[in-house]
Amino acid sequence: MKHPTCVFLALLLTLAQTSGQSSELRTFTNASGKAIQARLVGVEGVNATIEMATGQRFTLAVTQFSAADQAYIKQAAATLAPATAAPAAATAYKPGPNDQLEPAVVNEFGAHPFSVAMYAENDKVTGFSLVFANKGDLFSARGSGEMHFDKDTPPAQAAMIVKKAMDKDLAAISATLTKQLGEPLKERFGEKAGRMNMQRWDWRGHSILLAEAEGEYVGIQIVTSAFADAGGKVASVADTIIRSRALANLEKREGGDVVIGDIPMVDQGPKGYCAPATAERSMRYLGIPADMYILANAGQTGFGGGTNVDMMLSGMAAQIRSKRRSFDSWESELKIKEIAKYIDKGLPVMWTLCSTKGFNDTANKRTKERKTVTDWAAWREKVTAEAAANSLPKDKDTRHIVLIIGYNKDTNEMAFSDSWGDDFKERWITLQEAEQVSDGRFYVVGF
């Protein structure tokens, strides 16, 4: 990243301008007695919109709340904007000694990040994640996407390189922020297995949280002070909300394609983090906080990549279930009927495979050609003939995991999405060809 200071200044100002809150957090209870911490941000007709500390918003029928909450909503309705509008109130936060500092003052960290991610809910920025020295990016392969499979640094040497780089970045960042913002608070932050010790500095309603996962990475999270005060814990979301959101993302296109849209992209970059990146996408899609670097730690990911998928998925299963989501896994051949069972609910399926050059060449060519198809009967004949003649041998050195996001029963094709950026968010292949490179393992975060 050539200009991290300028880029981050823009991002920080974006968060400052979009983190407005309309009222204090309160406890809302539904008719079944389950409680969550949120604030009321809008009422329109028979619906009310609430917002959690993370910025997540959910619109529910007023009758789904307890009698006491319904009375509160009715009283507050006269002073709130419609549920579809963004809250107009100014940012609310506890005043602090650093509030007079200009953004440029808190924009220096003393180290260059390898990645900067912005998170948002309902068109509103909720936080940023910056990752500095880490065992993935320090040994990332040349290139990205389909080019990321090479790794050749000896582990003992790699461990020494990682420690030196992490120690340097941690010391520089801590010293820089302490000089500008004073001594940090020491706090625990995060969910379940991802809960970590943090150094915390506050500025204008934001919290800058510095973490070190020993031997793994140095990172900063920037969140609202309210979210930091809550320890980074996110309340569970009712199944009815998640189900309706998932179904709303289902697209039924001309020609018989059924595809899930609006799945968050997490770009693993030029390193072998396909498993944690894909898992993060699945979890965030269903409202579960996740970070691929933390997931990589849980999966004992090697230098430059290579995750123990079973360990990682076992570790994240507890967090998934704590949010009242389900987590299923199985081994089998690829079958349209099995894929459709989940896609029709709006649920992507994690699939393990050998992402060989032949497989990628076929998928890239097929995806490009599909964009101009008008005669789907002719297309079915074409891809059926090509699949019958295509030989795609496996290569264990290209093991990979992707999301299956769609299918077409008439053409016997499926759509999949790689964690390699937007150019790879939707590609197509026949099941006959996919089965040739399949490792036969599947995982679903569901409800």
TASUL-V631301 format. One line per field, one symbol per residue. phi: phi as a letter, one per 40 degrees, with the letter a starting at -180 (. if undefined). A space follows every 50 residues. Layout:
phi=???
This chain:
phi=.cbcccccdccccccccbccbcaccacbbcccgcbbcabcbabagcbbbb bcccgcbabbcdccccdcccccccccdcbbcdccccccccdbacdbcccc ccdccccbbgacccabbbbabfgbcbibbbbbdaccccbcccgafccccc aacddcccccccccccdcccccccccccccbgcccbbcahbfcccbcbcb bbafgbbbbbbbcdgbababbbbcccccccggcbccbddccccccccccc bbbcghcbbcbgcccbccgcacbcccccccccccdbgbdaaccccccccf cccghgbcdccccccccccccccgbbabaabaccbdccccdcdccgbcbc bcabcccccccccccccccccbcbbcccccccccccccccbbccaccbca abbcbaabccbfbbbbbccbhccbcabbacccccccbccgbbabcba
